Amino acid sequence: MAESDPRGPKERDHDSREVSVPRSGPGARAAARRRARTWAGAVLAVAAIAVAVLLYFGLVAPYLGYQPPGAPPPSTPGALVPVTQNLLQAGCNAVPSLTPSALLIPAPPPNVSLAPNGQITVSYQFGVVNYTSSDATVGLYLPSMAATFPSTSGLPLQVVIPPAEVQPSGPGWESPSFATHSTVFPGGGGFATSPAVLSTSRLAVMASAGYGQVALEFRWRWTVGEPNGTVLQGPWTVPTTQAAWPNSLPSIFLPAPMVSVLETTGTTGEIGSNYTAWLGGDTGGRSFLIELEPARTGVPLAKQTFVAPAGDPPSVPASIQLLGENGLLYPGAYLVHVHDSCGAILHSLTLDALYAPSATIEFVISPSSCGGIQLDQQTYVSGEKATLVPSSSPVPYTIGACGGASYTNRTTSGGLHILNDSALLVSASGSIAVTYP
């Protein structure tokens, strides 16, 4: 008869998976600890793999990525965001917005405070959608860009990247050296929870190609460098064709055709005179809109449209009178915006408007034998002219009767604005016409 095995029926081999274990006592507790360590190791391994995947795709909080202080954010290779074919159609931008072809891209703000003498580095990248070798000959104008970080003090922290001209060099994302800029903030500051925003201040990106011939994508990110060497880096923004005005604009779009300003009538102008900018570039046969607006409000006061001559004229004048549509304009800082036919703001020209030394006012009364108009304590009949000094202070006036009848119509032209039946504002020369029955 065979000798029995002292190990028992289920403990014959070390590699056996049918090992009997006690259900209680020290052996049970040891086995439980072994199972716990096994499960903990498995969970940690799965978590490590998950974090690695999320980091690869940029989905984990950006603050896990570090680099040497002051170094620009590295370029991330890879494909651009796919877009639908309708974006590439000829004509204006497929996604309408109030300021097409401009950049307004929000990004998550840093979740730390910037220490005194801390540094913020801002980088943006661009790429040509469906790049081909012919795109290498396209010239791009990239306007000045400002990255604004709302702060807890109420005064935003801002990093400005100057304008530049460049040509695409290949497919994928491009990171030219001029697209990275750093600013040191001696006082530091706390970042608010509101998004940081990269903006071209409504100015369009332009290209030496017509609408539909080239499409661009943009993205940006920030890096916060502390004096102690700690570096915090944000994620790249994700390009989109969607707009959420006034918080964002499409970051995938058609750049506006290239138009340059060759010359202007100057940085100062008399109210009532014409301001002119001479345009060059892609102007032949195209329509443009010129707007005048106060620098502090951005609300247009006057606008003028024109169509440039066909062909390739070397210089095209674009003019607008320095007056509001209501005949009123105060001295101060103004902007003259040049829009193309798709609404893109190609240029924003600064101007200081000043009163002229004097203004001539002509009186037109119908019938001419009627009445009389008293202005600033002087009475004038039809055909006469008065000379006044333009001012923001109202000038008193009254309109007389004609054979006992009151006037039926009263209009002004030029730089005159009627406040009410007894007060007139004079911004520049003009006329006042009165009609009786």
PyMOL commands that set and color helices and strands:
alter all, ss='L'
color gray80, all
select helices_A, chain A and resi 26-56+62-64+85-88+133-137+177-179
alter helices_A, ss='H'
color red, helices_A
select strands_A, chain A and resi 102-107+113-114+118-128+140-142+145-149+157-161+164-166+180-185+189-190+196-204+206-207+216-225+231-233+252-253+256-257+259-264+268-270+274-281+287-294+302-307+316-321+332-340+345-354+359-366+373-375+378-380+385-388+391-399+409-420+423-435
alter strands_A, ss='S'
color yellow, strands_A
deselect
rebuild
show_as cartoon
